[in-house]
Amino acid sequence: MPDFEFRGASPGMYPMLRDARGAQVGTVTPGDVAEFDQAPDADWQPYEPGGDTGSEAAAPPEASATPEDPSEPQAPAEDETGETGAEHSNDDEAGETGSEES
């Protein structure tokens, strides 16, 4: 009997499903392998030892090639106009033209 690997995006519950040996399957997580006559549903794919799972959803996210170092200063973020905070003057200072103080 062939082995099948559970490749669902999240854990699955199969309370009534039994494998080829008669054992209750119950709750499974991505990567679990069970023996069946045929795949119970589309989340079960033929098991390939050491092979690619073929599922992007079950693959762990890739790490960033250049991890950010919190001790390094970061460039100022740009706003919608493409200007950084360093390019803006403090428009709310008292005594400037257009202020509300008299």
Secondary structure, 3 states (H helix, E strand, C coil): CCEEEECCCCCEEEEEEECCCCCEEEEECCCCEEECCCCCCCCEEECCCCCCCCCCCCCCCCCCCCCCCCCCCCCCCECCCCCEHHHCCCCCCCCCCCCCCC
